[in-house]
């Protein structure tokens, strides 16, 4: 098939490269000329395991990037992978998606044949029908049933394993009203579905929009429930990891997302949980449980700093923070727990030195406090009075932290004489 992907962030670039790998001809549309040039020369501007090799193989060939929306007209289906940042009230800012829909509408206005516009961007129920479709119709001048069909096609990619998640999904969800849309989307994903255990879910548009939020809210809630219980275990001198190793054997619970520690971050969980909370209030419902999920998550960095201060005089101490990305195998520092901990340490008078294998440059842009940037983990911990493990990068396993007092927020096997786990 001929596919256009609008947007070249984590989701858009991954989707475009993976669809090219599956044999589709893909055009990636983005307003950033530097990103377009990079993709066409076989280079990706983001760090994501496995993505570099796919873009290197297909960029400029089966995967073409452009700033020209008109090239969408030659494709059969368009995936909308544009950002939906949070508003001040936690709700979703859909302006970029709507503007993208106008560009798509103009591109397909004179196209012969049926075209599917599938929204992968995360939006609350009612957005596709209430905002995207009107923008498409206004720009294209066509009635939906005659010229194009729409779908909600949420993504379930994890940063650090996005390529593998796309190529080996648990499920593919498509929400639509038109059988023609379902047929096109099933053909798009057929290379993934044939011979796979992945479930292909056909549902309504609003239901598909809600599934994405339900998915992430549930996972975020599971982590916060684990952390809440783990905090109690810590106070009682109980190893929460031994507790949840056993709890995870219950097939109703499973062992996934039962690692307690500093909590969740990144671009999806915080934004999506906040958006669901805001949407609930707009609909007249108070989401008390979701509020508590966020409260517990926000508590974890404060508990880490408190635990550290109980054992080390922070004022004047040299504190090494290991890990700046919100999780390993990514350079994304958005809502990283480390970037919550670091300002608290600086505020307490600590001299902070930081290190991360991939996220140093992004951290420089995100941090607004003065810290020292080390060239390696060994350099960071050298002469440190205290060490904070904030991201569980594999290279921190076995790291000799010397005489420093270590507070580990991620259960990393560092070599430490003085050590406390945040929740164990």
C-alpha atoms as one frame of an Amber mdcrd trajectory, in Angstrom:
protein
   0.000   0.000   0.000   0.930   3.633  -0.308   0.894   5.229   3.137   1.438
   8.752   4.378   2.436   9.481   7.967   1.975  13.031   9.208   4.409  13.822
  12.010   7.884  12.466  12.677   8.209  12.271  16.440   8.629   8.995  18.324
   5.333   7.592  17.049   5.443   8.959  13.512   9.035   8.009  12.763   8.600
   4.551  14.266   5.363   3.953  12.370   6.821   5.171   9.076   9.998   3.087
   9.365   8.166  -0.049  10.474   5.539   0.212   7.737   8.347   0.551   5.198
   9.955  -2.539   6.718   6.639  -4.372   6.229   6.742  -3.600   2.505   4.577
  -0.483   2.238   5.649   2.627   0.349   5.679   5.436   2.895   5.857   9.219
   2.734   6.534  10.959   6.061   5.252  14.549   6.179   6.743  16.995   8.665
   7.184  20.776   8.867  10.782  20.509  10.132  13.117  20.585   7.120  16.071
  19.336   9.160  14.116  16.257  10.226  12.992  15.657   6.642  16.564  15.910
   5.366  17.771  13.520   8.076  15.173  10.887   7.249  15.844  11.084   3.525
  19.559  10.592   4.174  18.832   7.547   6.336  19.323   9.159   9.737  16.869
   9.460  12.610  16.953  12.433  15.009  15.777  10.391  18.015  17.314   7.542
  19.990  15.223   4.402  19.846  16.683   0.871  19.717  16.316  -0.679  16.272
  15.053   2.499  14.627  18.418   3.652  13.285  18.871   0.520  11.192  15.339
   0.690   9.739  15.678   4.354   8.768  19.176   3.695   7.379  17.786   0.901
   5.194  14.583   2.554   3.994  15.181   6.316   4.326  15.301   7.959   0.886
  14.015   4.750  -0.696  10.813   3.046   0.420  10.522   5.749   3.089  10.500
   9.282   1.719  10.148  12.389   3.881   8.765  15.729   2.757   7.348  19.022
   3.982   4.787  18.999   1.161   1.297  17.890   2.226   0.230  17.539  -1.403
   2.101  14.229  -1.649  -0.585  12.720   0.585  -2.893  12.703  -2.438  -0.969
   9.794  -3.951  -1.445   7.557  -0.907  -4.266   5.280   0.195  -4.193   5.928
   3.913  -2.835   8.682   6.152  -1.750   8.114   9.743  -1.956  11.244  11.878
   0.911  11.132  14.389   0.953  14.726  15.580   1.539  15.906  19.159  -1.298
  16.577  21.592   0.390  18.470  24.436  -1.287  19.200  27.749  -3.130  22.424
  28.420  -2.639  24.214  31.731  -5.717  22.440  33.115  -4.376  19.014  32.108
  -6.673  18.720  29.104  -5.509  17.998  25.574  -4.413  20.703  23.151  -5.643
  19.393  19.793  -4.685  22.446  17.730  -1.761  20.756  15.956  -3.895  17.730
  15.056  -6.694  19.931  13.740  -4.272  22.018  11.693  -2.769  18.816  10.321
  -6.257  17.594   9.398  -6.785  20.775   7.380  -3.563  20.118   5.497  -4.629
  16.550   4.816  -8.082  17.697   3.696  -6.606  20.131   1.200  -4.281  17.428
  -0.123  -7.051  14.905  -0.780  -9.637  17.406  -2.037  -9.159  16.505  -5.701
  -8.147  12.906  -5.186 -10.060  10.185  -6.978 -11.026   7.199  -4.886 -11.519
   6.501  -1.222  -8.905   7.704   1.274  -8.651   6.766   4.951  -7.424   9.208
   7.584  -6.457   7.317  10.766  -5.688   9.298  13.914  -2.917   7.726  15.980
  -2.476  10.861  18.070  -3.855  10.435  21.579  -7.109  12.387  21.873 -10.089
  12.149  24.212 -13.360  10.561  23.071 -15.261  12.775  20.654 -12.210  14.526
  19.191 -12.077  12.663  15.881 -15.774  13.183  15.170 -15.996  16.627  16.745
 -12.779  18.271  15.543 -10.846  16.188  13.012 -13.717  15.319  10.683 -15.023
  18.925  10.493 -11.506  20.169   9.705 -11.126  17.547   6.976 -14.529  18.350
   5.488 -13.949  22.093   5.597 -10.599  21.791   3.836 -11.518  19.093   1.319
 -15.022  20.237   0.494 -16.118  16.601   0.325 -18.738  14.642   2.206 -17.018
  12.015   4.374 -18.946   9.005   3.053 -18.024   9.878  -0.539 -14.418  11.069
  -0.379 -12.757   9.800   2.742 -13.256   7.765   5.847 -11.826   8.310   9.311
 -10.548   6.001  12.005  -9.124   6.171  15.480  -6.050   3.944  15.509  -4.294
   4.433  18.863  -0.691   3.425  19.384   0.620   1.345  22.277   4.342   1.891
  21.859   6.805   2.016  24.738   9.819   4.258  24.358  12.886   2.068  24.450
  11.087  -0.782  22.698   8.871   1.063  20.209  10.100  -0.785  17.114   9.565
  -4.192  18.679   6.172  -3.105  20.024   5.064  -1.959  16.568   6.265  -5.078
  14.769   5.056  -7.494  17.476   1.941  -5.920  18.979  -0.430  -7.408  21.529
  -3.309  -5.747  19.744  -4.181  -3.464  16.854  -7.184  -1.271  17.602  -9.220
   0.414  14.875 -12.293   2.483  15.599 -14.522   3.406  12.665 -18.105   3.370
  11.339 -17.491   2.406   7.715 -16.666  -1.151   6.639 -14.477   0.304   3.902
 -12.306   1.898   6.583 -11.976  -1.400   8.444 -11.021  -3.133   5.187  -8.285
  -0.594   4.397  -6.855  -0.679   7.922  -6.877  -4.467   8.017  -4.975  -4.515
   4.729  -2.486  -1.995   6.159  -1.755  -4.185   9.162  -2.085  -7.562   7.435
   1.700  -8.165   7.430   1.600  -7.817  11.234  -1.518  -9.882  11.748  -0.836
 -12.872   9.495   0.749 -15.617  11.549   0.693 -13.468  14.664  -1.015 -13.826
  18.023  -1.931 -10.134  17.908  -5.626  -9.355  18.271  -7.223  -7.116  15.650
  -9.908  -5.114  17.444 -12.650  -3.374  15.468 -14.724  -0.973  17.534 -16.357
   2.452  17.478 -14.391   5.657  17.040 -15.049   6.958  20.555 -14.363   3.546
  22.044 -10.971   3.393  20.311 -10.108   6.859  21.594 -11.023   5.750  25.129
  -9.068   2.488  24.904  -5.766   4.356  24.701  -6.501   6.337  27.874  -7.854
   3.317  29.700  -4.733   1.355  28.788  -2.272   3.945  30.101  -4.332   4.946
  33.129  -4.586   1.315  34.210  -0.832   0.768  33.885  -0.062   3.999  35.727
  -2.513   2.984  38.461  -0.891  -0.433  38.776   2.524   1.143  39.314   1.146
   3.553  41.915  -0.662   0.746  43.761   2.605  -1.218  43.811   4.504   1.839
  45.071   1.922   2.586  47.740   2.174  -0.945  49.120   5.962  -0.888  48.705
   6.159   2.331  50.751   4.322   0.546  53.556   6.656  -2.434  53.201   9.688
  -0.131  53.471   8.390   1.371  56.710   7.851  -2.135  58.098  11.274  -3.419
  57.045   9.825  -5.688  54.375  11.465  -6.286  50.982   8.710  -5.261  48.573
  10.446  -6.970  45.650  10.153 -10.352  47.343   6.517  -9.533  48.061   5.674
  -8.678  44.472   7.746 -11.518  43.029   5.155 -13.733  44.688   2.155 -11.495
  44.000   3.057 -11.416  40.301   2.661 -15.185  40.078  -1.088 -14.696  40.321
  -2.244 -14.827  36.694  -4.909 -12.225  37.431  -2.189  -9.713  38.375   0.947
 -10.854  36.467   4.489  -9.685  37.121   4.384  -6.850  34.601   4.648  -3.339
  36.077   5.247  -4.597  39.623   8.728  -3.077  40.086   8.421  -0.479  42.808
  10.595   2.623  42.961  10.659   6.217  41.772   7.471   5.922  39.730   6.425
   6.588  36.169   7.269   9.456  33.835   7.763  10.023  30.129   5.537  11.648
  27.563   2.525   9.335  27.783   1.491   8.321  31.293   1.574  11.812  32.877
  -0.114  13.485  29.928  -2.720  10.785  29.401  -3.681  10.407  33.062  -3.991
  14.193  33.398  -6.068  14.349  30.222  -8.404  11.619  31.452  -8.799  13.421
  34.786  -9.604  16.699  33.018 -12.000  14.956  30.621 -13.761  13.273  33.532
 -14.323  16.617  35.236 -15.603  18.139  32.001 -18.112  15.290  31.900 -19.138
  15.968  35.519 -17.284  13.124  37.256 -14.657  13.452  39.990 -11.845  10.920
  39.284 -10.697  10.422  42.875  -8.793   7.222  42.176  -6.876   8.761  39.258
  -6.046  11.756  41.471  -4.603   9.360  44.037  -2.598   7.582  41.322  -0.883
  10.872  40.501  -0.418  11.822  44.162   1.409   8.572  44.941   3.628   9.001
  41.888   4.488  12.566  42.867   5.364  11.352  46.369   8.175   9.006  45.312
  10.863  11.623  44.452  10.138  13.422  47.724  10.534  10.161  49.651  13.872
   9.517  47.945  15.269  12.930  48.903  13.946  12.497  52.444  15.571   9.065
  52.750  18.845  10.481  51.486  18.733  13.425  53.903  18.161  11.030  56.814
  21.565   9.528  56.097  23.626  12.337  54.549  23.923  16.043  55.309  22.862
  17.320  51.905  24.069  20.890  52.354  27.571  21.000  50.892  27.601  17.333
  49.892  28.523  16.096  46.434  25.624  13.991  45.149  25.837  11.927  41.960
  22.588  11.256  40.124  22.785   8.271  37.789  20.205   8.270  35.011  18.369
  11.242  33.538  16.027   9.651  30.992  12.648   8.613  32.363  13.487   4.985
  31.563  16.431   3.082  30.048  17.005   2.725  26.291  15.689   6.206  25.492
  17.035   9.769  25.557  13.640  11.191  26.543  13.729  13.227  29.769  10.130
  14.394  29.716   8.641  13.969  33.215  11.757  12.093  34.282  11.803  11.396
  38.015  15.490  12.367  38.004  14.600  15.864  36.877  12.241  16.099  39.845
  14.902  14.898  42.305  17.775  17.098  41.062  16.233  20.540  41.821  15.285
  19.301  45.297  18.911  18.356  45.952  20.202  21.685  44.651  17.658  23.490
  46.820  19.060  21.622  49.839  22.553  22.910  49.042  23.997  19.828  47.334
  26.605  19.971  44.581  25.019  17.686  42.009  26.863  15.760  39.302  24.838
  13.799  36.758  25.345  11.124  34.132  23.196   9.287  31.600  24.307   7.152
  28.634  21.945   8.843  26.147  20.055  11.772  27.672  22.771  14.284  28.609
  21.998  16.829  25.893  18.255  16.676  26.466  18.843  17.088  30.199  20.982
  20.188  29.593  18.033  21.762  27.816  15.481  20.667  30.409  17.285  21.466
  33.674  17.171  25.048  34.896  19.518  24.477  37.855  23.302  24.340  37.800
  24.773  20.839  37.850  27.978  19.167  36.707  27.806  16.784  33.752  30.115
  13.774  34.033  31.524  11.840  31.082  30.841   8.451  32.655  29.147   6.813
  35.603  32.553   6.155  37.163  33.429   9.840  36.904  30.103  10.823  38.416
  30.503   8.710  41.549  34.176   9.555  42.035  34.512  11.474  45.337  30.716
  11.604  45.713  29.302  11.690  49.229  26.022  10.221  48.019  24.658   8.510
  44.917  21.089   8.449  43.632  20.103   5.795  41.088  17.214   7.300  39.133
  17.164   5.194  35.935  17.912   1.489  35.674  20.406   1.554  32.818  22.126
  -1.865  32.545  25.574  -0.257  32.617  25.002   0.787  36.232  24.941  -2.874
  37.309  28.064  -3.674  39.287  29.190  -0.031  39.465  31.569   0.528  42.388
  30.228   3.505  44.332  33.042   3.523  46.868  32.255   5.068  50.255  29.247
   7.027  48.989  25.859   6.455  50.541  23.533   5.101  47.852  19.778   5.537
  47.601  18.554   3.321  44.784  15.241   4.224  43.187  15.295   1.439  40.588
  16.709  -1.746  42.174  20.027  -1.657  40.307  22.782  -4.033  41.412  25.426
  -1.428  42.249  28.482  -2.337  44.346  27.850  -0.270  47.479  29.002  -0.504
  51.089  26.261   1.841  52.299  22.956   1.317  50.529  19.216   1.879  50.900
  16.523   0.923  48.444  13.715   3.411  48.092  10.988   0.803  48.600  12.846
  -2.258  49.853
